[in-house]
Amino acid sequence: MLKMPETVKELEQQAASALGKAIAEVPAIRVENIEIEPASPDRGVDIIAHINVADKPRILVCEVKQSGQPRHVRTGLLQLRDYAAHLGKSAVPIFIAPYLSPEAQALCKENNVGFLDLAGNARLVFDSVFIEKLVSSAPPAERRELKSLFKPKSAQILRALLQDPKRAWRVVELAKAAAVSLGHVSNVRAALLSREWAQESEDGFFLSKPDALLDAWRDEYESPEGKRVGFYTILHGSAFEAAARQAFAACSDQEKAVFASFSAAHWLAPYGRTGTQYFYADEAGLERLKQCLKLSPSPKGENVVVTVPKDRGLLLDTVEPAAGVYCTGDIQTYLDLWGAGERGREAAEHLRRMRLSWQA
């Protein structure tokens, strides 16, 4: 497993080594020298490689960045293109980072800039040279960073943002709306801007690519931690709905119970029926459900599933699609459906088409 560099100098050394290995695979290329941190009054790049391609001299000019997120890549590309233009037609611009996501790679292609990263992705196209390598997944460090964006407290912020992606938020007002600290909002804001899923305006920041954010969240989604309890009830149809309304109405400000997953989707964007009813509830809400729905323990043959989530923030984002009926919001319902298997994914995509189609 590749050890990620801890310092800028170490990163530049690994970048130079990766570049050397990539071009060494092409028989037509002869490497004259690879210079790290070239001394020059016009220094604007981190690595310069002098090579010869079929007796034609070329200069590979490389910008090395510690972050391969799109926002940082865009800045590096501007530096590269300016410097390459200064050197003339013999210069080949190349962007290098520890890891470049598909979005970052696309930016490089759009700007006719080669790229490679320490995870194994590479695309170098010039003269008769064509090198392209793509790895199937992001390195563990990148995955951990992305997963941290979807942790419970951060998720409260994302749900608030996705309710109205075009709305611009100040950090203070978003912290209040999402019931989290200013620090949490600042960290999420920085991560979204870095990935170019959000943009800044005079009125604050807003989601510029809500679908890209939701896709990434969906792909990394894990069911909430908590206690899952199965029950059986003899109630069904209108009698069950009436009892559920009774349970919701009986909950005080300190008690919470809401429809979730397929049961929430039934009220938000109906897509077939399921024989099991799903709820999120806190401990007090669970007791209300037991009383009103006449629930009895059922190790087998359950038709009601209640999850008491460790993260109570899930219970803050709810909607009332019909009088006296409370459900998880569109985003949480979509994520839970997606995580429920093939049938759930069909229902999730239906809900997304009906309620989460954002216009550019």
C-alpha positions in Angstrom: 0.0 0.0 0.0 1.3 3.4 -1.0 2.3 5.6 2.0 0.8 9.1 1.5 3.4 11.9 1.8 3.5 13.9 5.0 5.4 17.0 3.8 5.5 19.0 0.6 9.0 18.0 -0.1 8.1 14.3 0.3 5.1 14.8 -2.0 7.2 16.4 -4.7 9.8 13.6 -4.5 7.0 11.0 -4.8 5.5 13.0 -7.7 8.8 13.1 -9.5 9.2 9.3 -9.0 5.7 8.6 -10.3 6.3 10.8 -13.3 9.5 9.0 -14.1 8.0 5.6 -13.9 5.0 6.6 -16.1 7.1 7.9 -19.0 9.8 5.2 -18.6 7.1 2.7 -19.9 7.2 4.4 -23.3 10.1 3.1 -25.4 10.1 6.2 -27.6 10.8 8.5 -24.6 14.3 9.2 -23.4 14.6 11.1 -20.1 17.3 13.7 -20.0 16.7 14.8 -16.4 13.9 15.5 -13.9 14.3 18.6 -11.7 12.4 19.2 -8.5 11.8 22.8 -7.5 13.6 24.2 -10.5 15.6 27.3 -9.8 14.2 30.1 -12.0 13.2 33.7 -11.6 9.9 32.8 -13.3 9.4 29.7 -11.1 5.7 28.7 -11.3 5.9 24.9 -11.3 7.3 22.3 -9.0 8.9 19.8 -11.4 10.4 20.1 -14.8 11.4 17.1 -16.8 13.5 17.4 -20.0 12.7 14.5 -22.3 13.2 13.5 -25.9 10.4 11.9 -27.9 11.6 10.3 -31.1 14.5 12.8 -31.3 12.1 15.7 -30.5 12.9 17.6 -27.3 10.0 18.2 -24.9 9.6 19.8 -21.5 7.2 18.4 -19.0 6.1 21.2 -16.6 4.4 19.8 -13.5 2.4 21.6 -10.8 2.2 19.5 -7.6 -0.7 20.2 -5.1 -1.3 18.6 -1.7 -5.1 18.6 -2.5 -6.6 17.2 -5.6 -10.0 18.6 -5.0 -11.5 20.4 -8.0 -11.2 23.9 -6.5 -7.5 23.5 -5.9 -7.0 21.8 -9.3 -8.6 24.7 -11.1 -6.2 27.1 -9.5 -3.2 24.9 -10.4 -4.4 24.5 -14.0 -4.3 28.3 -14.4 -0.7 28.4 -13.1 0.3 25.6 -15.3 -1.1 27.0 -18.5 0.5 30.4 -17.9 3.9 28.8 -17.3 3.6 26.4 -20.2 2.7 29.3 -22.5 5.8 31.1 -21.4 8.0 28.2 -22.4 6.4 27.8 -25.8 5.2 24.8 -27.9 7.7 22.4 -26.5 6.1 22.5 -23.0 3.6 19.9 -21.8 1.6 20.9 -18.7 0.9 18.1 -16.1 -1.0 18.3 -12.8 0.0 16.0 -10.0 -1.7 15.4 -6.6 -2.0 12.5 -4.1 -5.4 11.7 -5.5 -7.5 13.1 -8.3 -11.2 12.3 -8.3 -13.1 11.7 -11.7 -14.3 15.3 -11.4 -10.8 16.6 -11.0 -9.6 14.4 -13.9 -12.3 15.8 -16.1 -11.2 19.4 -15.3 -7.7 18.5 -16.5 -9.0 17.0 -19.7 -11.2 20.0 -20.4 -8.1 22.2 -20.1 -5.9 20.0 -22.2 -3.6 19.3 -19.2 -2.1 15.9 -18.5 -2.4 14.5 -15.0 -1.2 11.7 -12.7 -1.7 11.0 -9.0 0.0 8.8 -6.4 -3.0 6.4 -6.4 -2.2 5.2 -9.9 -4.4 7.4 -12.1 -2.6 9.0 -15.1 -3.3 10.6 -18.5 -0.4 12.0 -20.6 -1.2 12.7 -24.2 1.3 14.5 -26.5 3.0 13.9 -29.8 2.9 10.1 -30.3 2.6 9.4 -26.6 -0.7 8.2 -25.0 -0.6 7.0 -21.5 -3.9 6.4 -19.6 -4.4 4.5 -16.4 -7.4 4.6 -14.1 -7.9 2.9 -10.7 -11.3 1.6 -9.7 -11.5 3.2 -6.2 -10.2 6.1 -4.1 -7.4 5.4 -1.6 -8.5 4.8 2.1 -7.5 8.3 3.2 -9.8 9.9 0.5 -12.7 7.6 1.4 -12.3 8.4 5.1 -12.4 12.1 4.3 -15.5 11.8 2.2 -17.2 9.6 4.8 -16.5 12.2 7.5 -18.6 14.7 5.4 -21.7 12.4 6.0 -21.3 11.8 9.8 -24.4 12.6 11.9 -23.6 16.3 12.7 -22.5 17.1 9.2 -25.5 15.3 7.8 -27.8 17.7 9.7 -26.2 20.5 7.8 -26.4 18.7 4.5 -30.1 18.0 4.9 -30.8 21.7 5.6 -28.8 22.7 2.5 -30.5 20.2 0.3 -34.0 21.3 1.3 -33.4 24.4 -0.9 -30.1 24.2 -2.7 -30.3 27.7 -4.3 -30.7 29.4 -0.9 -27.5 31.2 0.3 -26.6 30.7 3.9 -24.4 32.5 6.4 -22.5 30.2 8.7 -24.3 31.5 11.8 -27.8 31.1 10.5 -27.1 27.6 9.1 -25.6 26.5 12.4 -28.8 27.6 14.1 -31.1 25.9 11.5 -29.2 22.7 11.7 -28.7 22.8 15.4 -24.9 22.3 15.2 -21.8 24.3 16.1 -20.3 27.1 14.0 -17.2 25.0 13.7 -19.2 22.1 12.1 -20.7 24.4 9.6 -17.4 26.0 8.7 -15.8 22.5 8.1 -18.7 21.3 6.0 -18.6 24.6 4.0 -14.9 24.3 3.3 -15.3 20.6 2.1 -18.2 21.5 -0.2 -16.4 24.5 -1.7 -13.2 22.4 -2.2 -15.2 19.8 -4.1 -17.0 22.6 -6.0 -20.4 21.2 -4.8 -21.0 24.7 -3.4 -20.3 28.3 -4.4 -20.0 31.5 -2.5 -22.1 34.6 -3.2 -22.6 38.0 -1.5 -25.3 36.5 0.6 -23.4 33.4 1.8 -22.8 30.0 0.2 -25.2 27.7 -1.6 -25.2 24.3 -3.2 -24.2 24.6 -6.9 -24.2 20.8 -7.6 -26.8 19.3 -5.3 -27.1 16.1 -7.4 -23.4 15.4 -7.2 -23.5 15.8 -3.4 -26.5 13.5 -3.1 -24.9 10.9 -5.4 -21.8 10.9 -3.3 -23.8 10.7 0.0 -25.9 7.9 -1.4 -22.9 5.9 -2.5 -21.3 6.2 1.0 -24.5 5.9 3.0 -24.6 3.6 6.0 -27.7 2.9 8.0 -27.9 4.9 11.2 -26.5 3.3 14.3 -29.1 2.5 16.9 -31.4 -0.2 18.3 -33.6 -2.0 15.8 -36.7 -3.7 17.2 -39.2 -5.9 15.4 -42.9 -6.1 16.4 -46.2 -7.6 15.2 -49.5 -5.7 15.1 -53.0 -7.0 14.1 -53.8 -3.5 12.8 -53.7 -2.8 9.1 -55.1 -0.4 6.5 -57.1 2.6 7.7 -57.1 1.2 11.3 -53.3 1.2 11.3 -53.1 4.7 9.9 -55.5 6.0 12.5 -53.5 4.4 15.3 -50.2 5.9 13.9 -51.8 9.4 13.8 -52.9 8.8 17.4 -49.3 7.9 18.4 -47.8 10.9 16.6 -50.4 13.2 18.3 -49.7 11.8 21.7 -45.9 12.6 21.5 -44.9 15.6 23.4 -41.9 17.9 22.6 -39.6 15.5 24.3 -41.0 12.5 22.4 -40.5 11.7 18.7 -41.8 9.0 16.4 -42.0 9.3 12.6 -42.6 7.0 9.6 -39.3 6.0 7.8 -38.1 4.2 4.7 -40.9 2.6 2.7 -43.5 3.8 5.1 -42.4 7.4 4.7 -42.2 7.0 0.9 -45.8 5.8 0.9 -46.8 9.3 2.0 -44.2 11.3 0.1 -44.0 9.5 -3.3 -46.0 6.3 -3.4 -44.3 3.4 -5.3 -45.9 0.1 -4.5 -46.7 -1.3 -1.1 -44.7 -3.3 1.5 -46.0 -5.6 4.2 -43.8 -4.0 6.8 -44.1 -0.6 8.4 -41.0 1.3 9.4 -40.4 4.0 12.0 -37.7 6.1 13.6 -38.4 6.9 17.3 -36.6 7.9 20.5 -37.2 5.7 23.6 -40.3 7.6 24.6 -41.7 7.6 21.1 -41.2 3.9 20.9 -43.4 3.4 24.0 -46.1 5.6 22.3 -45.9 3.4 19.3 -46.2 0.2 21.4 -49.3 1.5 23.1 -51.2 3.0 20.1 -50.3 0.4 17.5 -50.8 -2.5 19.9 -47.3 -3.9 19.2 -46.2 -7.2 20.6 -42.6 -8.6 20.4 -42.0 -10.7 17.4 -38.7 -12.5 16.9 -40.2 -13.9 13.6 -42.9 -12.6 11.3 -42.5 -8.9 12.2 -44.6 -6.4 10.3 -43.5 -3.3 12.2 -39.8 -2.3 12.5 -38.8 0.6 14.8 -35.3 2.0 14.9 -34.2 4.1 17.9 -31.2 6.0 16.3 -28.2 6.9 18.3 -28.2 10.2 16.4 -31.3 12.1 17.5 -30.6 14.6 14.7 -32.4 12.3 12.3 -35.6 13.1 14.2 -35.2 16.9 13.7 -35.7 16.7 10.0 -39.3 15.7 9.5 -42.2 16.6 7.3 -46.0 16.4 7.6 -47.3 15.3 4.2 -50.8 14.8 5.5 -52.6 16.1 8.5 -51.3 14.3 11.6 -48.8 12.2 9.6 -45.1 12.7 10.2 -42.3 11.2 8.1 -38.5 11.6 7.7 -37.7 14.3 5.1 -37.1 13.6 1.5 -33.3 13.3 1.8 -33.3 10.8 4.6 -36.1 8.8 3.1 -34.2 8.6 -0.2 -31.0 7.5 1.5 -32.8 4.8 3.5 -34.7 3.5 0.5 -31.4 3.3 -1.5 -29.8 1.3 1.3 -32.7 -1.2 1.3 -31.7 -3.2 -1.8 -33.0 -3.4 -5.3 -36.6 -2.8 -4.6 -35.8 0.1 -2.4 -33.6 1.6 -5.0 -36.5 1.6 -7.5 -38.6 3.5 -4.9 -35.7 5.8 -4.1 -35.3 6.8 -7.8 -39.1 7.4 -8.0 -39.0 9.7 -5.0 -36.0 11.5 -6.4 -37.8 12.1 -9.7 -40.9 13.3 -8.0 -39.4 15.5 -5.2 -35.7 16.0 -5.6 -35.3 17.2 -9.2 -33.4 20.4 -8.9 -33.3 22.7 -11.9 -29.9 24.2 -12.9 
